Amino acid sequence: MKGMGQYKLQLRAKLDIVQKESIREELATTIREILEKQSVIYIDEIREKLRLPTTITDEEIISIASKIKPEAIIVKEEYHWYDEHSTAKHEINTKTLKEILKEKAREYGLNKIEDYAVKILHLPRKTIEKYLEWFKTDKKKLEIKALKKFCDAFNTNYKKLEEHNVFLDYKFPVNLRSPTLIKLKTHILNEGTLRARKGHYEARYANQDPLLHTYVRQLLKELGKEPRTPPLPSKEAMITYINGTTARILHAAGIPLGPKTKTNPPLDPKIFKDPELRKYHIQTTLTEEGSTYLSMYKGRLLMTISWSRSIDITDKLTEEERKFLEGMITKKDRKIPAGKVRHSKIYSKILQSCPMLLYDEVQAFYDAHRNLGKKALPKLYPKSIHVSKDGRVTVAWYASIYSPEVIDVIYHEYGMLPGTWKAKNFKNNTQFSRNIGIGS
């Protein structure tokens, strides 16, 4: 009987191994399929989609994704202080840091940090003196690499610093899937830039409407770090500069570095599921990237709502195809109407290159309003092609809504961000069209 029981345990162990391997194979296949289409992957979405057991760790998912696509952004649930760049500086509550060490000393029946450092850890005198120097003030700006060395020297878990709220300038860990951060991502994807040089990140938000900067700055404040300086004027727009830590958080949350026309990011999956986030994204995108206008069509006044996004298709074209487009340039702005491209292969490549963000936005809107039928599906089309002087080819895609019924839904359920210039323009156009009986 004993032998039979042991056999059953061994059999169960083997079955567990087989099951785990099967799950890992399915996981790898799913990750590969996602990364073939985009460069961003969300761990929480993978877990939900595959119903992964807790035995499959985030580290395993990250390892698989990194092997498949090393440059991929793998979005975790949280961003910890130790995820920061090694030379990033943060203001630290050294008084609390000292209390953490005192607590460690008491675990060994000791009252002094020095005794814990010497008797238990056997640290060199110079090392002890260096860290005791930190405690002469209640707060101090320290580099991440210095904090890691401190934790390693005193055998302190990195997360202990988060549990005791040691950081004065940020609340770590940062929830990368929070509504605040997802809303901020919308603004940056629309009118922002995110760059990095030698590990030093920078982000900025540019817009002419001062109120939009207020929206962005409020989100930054909720995240923990409102910019010290007001929006600064530039040639074309006002600019809000965002510090390095927030820029790194935005990157960790799924925003690729560099021009969005080249990185082609997707829409955050939570926007598909969360009505509040979807509403904010649509409001914000229509405000920052959209337009509303009235025009005459077949003797009737027609109102249109549209927004656009662009994508770089240079690398999808052959040298001959790029030269063909160069030869079509007749205007100073180097733009070519998409409908005038009479080259079937080029036009086919254009039609296959809709920006992922725009495609996802159209799907998210349609999914929320399927009850309206096909008229709720915005029309997607390439409008123009820009060929830069250095030969880069960018296609501007538009999503447009013409249906009065759907526009009425947008007006009542979404609108644009309250108080902005475009919100006022949208309201005026809508009221004017109603007064004269649009579409009648």
C-alpha positions in Angstrom: 0.0 0.0 0.0 2.8 2.3 0.9 4.4 1.6 -2.5 1.1 2.4 -4.3 0.8 5.7 -2.5 4.3 6.7 -3.4 3.6 5.7 -7.0 0.5 8.0 -7.1 2.5 10.9 -5.8 5.1 10.4 -8.4 2.5 10.1 -11.1 0.8 13.3 -9.9 4.2 15.1 -9.9 4.8 14.0 -13.5 1.3 15.1 -14.6 2.0 18.5 -12.9 5.2 18.9 -14.9 3.5 18.0 -18.2 0.6 20.4 -17.4 3.1 23.2 -16.6 5.0 22.6 -19.8 1.8 22.6 -21.8 0.9 26.0 -20.2 4.3 27.4 -21.0 4.0 26.3 -24.6 0.6 28.0 -24.9 2.1 31.0 -23.2 5.0 31.2 -25.6 2.7 30.8 -28.6 0.4 33.6 -27.4 3.3 36.0 -26.6 4.8 35.3 -30.1 1.5 36.0 -31.8 1.1 39.3 -29.9 4.7 40.5 -30.5 4.5 39.7 -34.2 1.9 42.5 -34.4 3.2 45.0 -31.8 6.1 45.8 -29.6 4.2 46.2 -26.3 2.8 43.3 -24.2 0.7 43.6 -21.0 1.3 40.9 -18.3 -2.1 41.4 -16.7 -3.8 40.8 -20.1 -1.8 37.7 -20.7 -2.7 36.3 -17.3 -6.4 37.0 -17.9 -6.5 35.7 -21.4 -4.8 32.4 -20.6 -6.0 32.1 -16.9 -2.4 31.5 -15.9 -1.9 29.9 -12.5 0.2 31.8 -9.9 2.9 29.2 -10.3 3.8 31.0 -13.6 5.6 34.0 -12.4 5.9 37.5 -14.0 9.6 36.8 -14.3 8.9 33.7 -16.5 6.6 35.8 -18.7 9.2 38.5 -19.0 11.9 35.9 -19.8 9.8 34.3 -22.6 8.8 37.7 -24.1 12.4 39.0 -23.9 13.7 36.0 -25.8 11.1 36.3 -28.5 11.5 40.1 -29.0 14.4 41.7 -26.9 13.2 45.2 -27.6 9.6 44.6 -26.5 8.1 46.7 -23.7 6.8 44.2 -21.1 4.3 46.1 -18.9 4.1 44.8 -15.3 1.6 45.7 -12.6 4.0 47.9 -10.7 7.1 50.1 -11.1 9.4 49.9 -8.1 12.2 52.2 -7.0 14.7 49.6 -7.9 13.5 49.6 -11.5 14.8 53.2 -11.7 18.0 54.1 -13.6 21.0 53.6 -11.3 22.0 57.3 -11.4 18.4 58.6 -10.8 18.2 60.7 -7.6 15.4 60.7 -5.1 14.7 62.5 -1.9 14.9 60.1 1.0 13.5 60.2 4.5 16.8 59.2 6.2 15.0 59.3 9.6 12.8 56.5 8.5 15.7 54.7 6.9 17.5 54.8 10.3 14.4 53.3 12.0 14.5 50.4 9.5 18.0 49.6 10.6 17.2 50.0 14.3 14.4 47.5 13.8 16.9 45.1 12.1 19.2 45.5 15.1 16.4 44.8 17.6 15.7 41.5 15.8 19.2 40.4 17.1 18.6 41.9 20.6 20.8 44.9 19.8 20.1 48.5 20.5 22.6 50.2 18.2 22.9 50.2 14.5 26.7 50.2 14.9 26.6 47.0 16.9 24.3 45.3 14.3 26.7 46.4 11.5 29.8 45.2 13.3 28.7 42.1 15.2 26.2 40.6 12.8 27.1 42.0 9.4 30.9 42.4 10.0 30.9 45.6 7.9 34.2 47.6 7.5 34.4 50.7 9.8 34.5 53.1 6.7 31.3 51.6 5.3 29.5 52.1 8.6 30.7 55.7 9.0 29.6 56.5 5.5 26.1 55.4 6.1 25.9 56.9 9.6 26.7 60.2 7.9 23.4 59.9 6.0 21.5 60.0 9.3 22.8 63.4 10.4 20.0 65.0 8.4 16.3 64.0 8.2 16.2 63.9 4.4 18.8 63.5 1.7 18.9 63.2 -2.1 20.5 59.8 -3.0 21.2 57.9 -6.2 19.4 54.6 -6.8 22.7 52.7 -7.0 23.7 54.1 -3.6 20.4 53.0 -2.0 20.8 49.5 -3.5 24.3 49.3 -2.0 22.9 50.4 1.3 20.2 47.7 1.3 22.7 45.0 0.2 25.2 46.1 2.9 22.6 46.0 5.7 20.8 42.9 4.4 17.6 44.8 3.8 14.9 43.8 1.3 14.4 46.5 -1.3 10.6 46.4 -0.8 11.1 47.3 2.8 11.9 50.9 1.7 8.5 51.1 -0.1 6.6 49.6 2.9 8.0 52.3 5.2 7.4 55.1 2.7 11.1 56.1 2.6 10.7 58.1 -0.6 9.6 61.7 -0.2 9.2 62.6 -3.9 7.3 59.6 -5.2 5.0 56.9 -3.8 6.6 53.6 -4.7 5.6 51.2 -6.1 3.8 53.0 -8.9 0.7 51.2 -10.2 1.4 51.0 -13.9 -2.3 50.0 -14.6 -3.8 52.8 -12.6 -6.5 55.0 -14.3 -4.3 58.1 -13.7 -1.4 56.7 -15.6 -3.5 55.3 -18.4 -5.1 58.8 -18.8 -1.7 60.4 -18.9 -0.6 57.9 -21.5 -3.4 59.1 -23.7 -2.2 62.7 -23.6 1.4 61.7 -24.3 0.5 59.4 -27.2 -1.5 62.3 -28.7 0.6 65.3 -28.1 3.7 64.2 -26.3 7.2 62.9 -27.0 9.3 60.4 -25.0 13.0 60.0 -25.6 16.1 58.6 -23.9 19.8 59.2 -24.2 22.2 57.0 -22.4 19.6 56.0 -19.9 18.4 59.5 -19.2 14.8 59.8 -20.1 12.8 62.9 -21.0 9.2 63.6 -21.9 7.2 66.6 -22.9 3.7 67.6 -23.7 3.0 70.3 -26.4 -0.3 72.0 -27.1 -1.6 75.5 -27.8 -4.5 75.3 -25.4 -3.4 76.2 -21.9 -6.3 74.3 -20.3 -5.1 71.0 -21.8 -1.8 71.6 -19.9 -3.9 71.9 -16.8 -5.4 68.5 -17.4 -1.9 67.0 -17.9 -0.4 68.7 -14.9 -3.3 67.5 -12.7 -2.6 63.9 -13.7 1.1 64.4 -13.1 0.2 65.7 -9.6 -2.0 62.7 -8.9 1.0 60.5 -10.0 3.1 62.2 -7.5 5.2 64.8 -9.3 3.7 68.0 -10.7 6.2 70.0 -12.8 7.8 72.9 -10.9 7.7 75.3 -13.9 4.6 76.4 -15.7 4.1 75.5 -19.4 6.8 77.3 -21.4 6.1 78.9 -24.8 7.8 77.7 -28.0 7.4 78.6 -31.7 4.3 76.5 -32.3 2.9 75.5 -28.9 3.2 75.7 -25.1 5.3 72.9 -23.6 5.1 71.1 -20.3 8.3 69.3 -19.4 8.1 66.0 -17.6 10.9 64.8 -15.3 13.0 61.7 -15.9 11.3 59.4 -13.4 7.8 60.1 -14.7 9.2 59.6 -18.3 10.6 56.2 -17.3 7.3 55.3 -15.6 5.5 56.2 -18.9 7.9 54.0 -20.8 7.4 51.1 -18.4 3.6 51.6 -18.7 3.8 50.9 -22.4 4.8 54.0 -24.4 7.7 53.3 -26.7 10.7 55.6 -27.1 10.9 57.8 -30.2 8.5 58.9 -32.9 5.1 57.2 -32.7 5.0 57.1 -36.5 7.8 54.5 -36.3 7.0 52.7 -33.1 3.3 52.2 -33.9 2.0 51.6 -30.4 -1.3 49.9 -29.6 -4.1 51.2 -27.5 -3.9 50.2 -23.8 -6.2 47.1 -23.4 -7.9 48.6 -20.3 -9.5 51.3 -22.5 -11.5 48.6 -24.3 -12.8 47.3 -21.0 -13.2 50.3 -18.7 -16.1 52.7 -19.8 -14.5 55.6 -17.8 -11.1 55.2 -19.4 -12.7 54.7 -22.9 -14.7 57.9 -22.4 -11.6 59.9 -21.3 -9.5 58.5 -24.2 -12.1 59.4 -26.8 -12.7 62.9 -25.3 -9.0 63.6 -25.1 -8.2 62.3 -28.5 -11.0 64.2 -30.2 -9.8 67.3 -28.4 -6.1 66.9 -29.2 -6.1 65.1 -32.5 -9.6 65.7 -33.8 -11.7 68.3 -35.6 -15.4 69.0 -36.2 -16.5 70.9 -39.3 -19.6 71.6 -41.3 -19.8 71.3 -45.1 -22.4 71.2 -47.9 -23.0 67.8 -49.5 -25.7 67.3 -52.2 -27.5 70.5 -51.0 -27.5 69.5 -47.4 -25.3 70.7 -44.5 -23.2 67.8 -43.2 -21.3 67.7 -39.9 -18.2 65.6 -39.7 -16.1 64.5 -36.7 -12.6 63.1 -37.6 -9.2 62.5 -36.1 -6.0 61.3 -37.6 -2.8 59.4 -36.9 0.3 58.8 -39.1 2.6 55.9 -39.7 6.0 55.6 -41.3 6.0 53.0 -44.0 9.5 53.7 -45.4 10.9 50.3 -44.5 8.0 48.5 -46.2 8.8 50.1 -49.6 11.4 49.1 -52.1 13.8 51.7 -53.3 12.0 51.8 -56.7 8.7 52.4 -54.9 10.2 55.3 -52.8 11.5 56.9 -56.0 8.1 56.6 -57.6 6.6 58.6 -54.7 9.4 61.1 -54.9 8.5 61.7 -58.5 4.9 62.5 -57.5 5.8 65.5 -55.3 4.5 68.7 -56.8 4.0 70.9 -53.7 6.3 72.5 -51.2 4.8 70.6 -48.3 5.9 67.4 -50.1 2.4 65.9 -49.6 0.7 63.6 -52.0 -3.1 62.8 -51.9 -3.3 59.0 -51.2 -6.1 58.6 -53.8 -3.7 59.8 -56.6 -1.2 57.0 -56.1 -1.7 54.8 -59.2 0.8 52.2 -58.3 -1.0 49.0 -57.1 1.8 47.6 -55.0 2.4 50.9 -53.2 -1.3 51.5 -52.7 -1.7 47.9 -51.4 1.1 48.5 -48.8 -0.6 51.8 -47.8 -3.9 50.1 -47.2 -2.2 47.4 -45.0 -0.5 50.0 -42.8 -3.2 51.6 -40.8 -1.7 52.9 -37.5 -2.5 50.4 -34.7 -3.6 53.1 -32.3 -6.2 54.5 -34.8 -7.5 51.0 -35.7 -7.8 50.1 -32.0 -9.7 53.4 -31.3 -12.2 52.7 -34.0 -12.8 49.2 -32.7 -13.1 50.4 -29.1 -15.7 53.0 -30.1 -17.6 50.5 -32.3 -17.6 47.8 -29.6 -19.2 50.3 -27.2 -22.0 51.3 -29.7 -22.7 48.2 -31.7 -26.4 48.8 -31.0 -26.3 51.6 -33.6 -25.2 49.2 -36.3 -22.5 49.8 -38.9 -23.0 53.5 -38.9 -21.2 53.5 -35.5 -18.1 52.2 -37.2 -16.0 55.3 -38.1 -14.7 55.3 -41.7 -11.0 54.5 -41.9 -8.9 55.8 -44.8 -5.5 57.0 -45.8 -5.7 60.7 -46.8 -2.2 61.8 -47.7 1.4 60.7 -48.0 4.4 62.8 -46.9 7.9 62.2 -48.3 10.5 64.0 -46.3 13.7 65.4 -47.8 15.7 62.5 -46.4 13.3 60.0 -48.0 11.1 58.9 -45.1 7.5 58.1 -46.2 4.7 58.8 -43.8 1.0 58.1 -44.4 -1.7 60.2 -42.6 -4.7 58.0 -41.8 -8.1 59.4 -40.8 -11.1 58.1 -38.9 -14.3 60.0 -39.8 -17.9 59.9 -38.5 -20.7 61.4 -40.6 -23.9 59.9 -39.1 -26.0 62.5 -37.3 -27.2 59.9 -34.9 -23.6 58.8 -34.0 -22.5 62.4 -33.7 -25.4 63.0 -31.3 -24.1 60.1 -29.2 -20.6 61.6 -29.2 -22.0 65.0 -28.2 -24.1 63.6 -25.3 -21.9 60.8 -24.0 -18.4 62.0 -24.7 -18.0 65.5 -26.0 -14.5 67.0 -25.8 -12.6 67.8 -22.6 -14.7 70.5 -20.9 -13.5 74.1 -21.2 -11.1 73.6 -24.1 -11.2 75.6 -27.3 -12.3 72.5 -29.3 -15.0 71.7 -26.8 -16.5 75.2 -27.4 -16.2 74.8 -31.2 -17.8 71.4 -31.1 -20.7 72.8 -29.0 -21.2 75.7 -31.4 -21.1 73.6 -34.5 -23.6 71.1 -33.0 -26.0 73.8 -31.9 -25.8 75.6 -35.3 -26.5 72.4 -37.2 -29.5 71.7 -35.0 -30.9 75.1 -35.4 -31.0 74.8 -39.2 -31.9 71.2 -39.2 -28.9 69.3 -40.3 -29.4 66.5 -42.8 -33.0 67.6 -43.6 
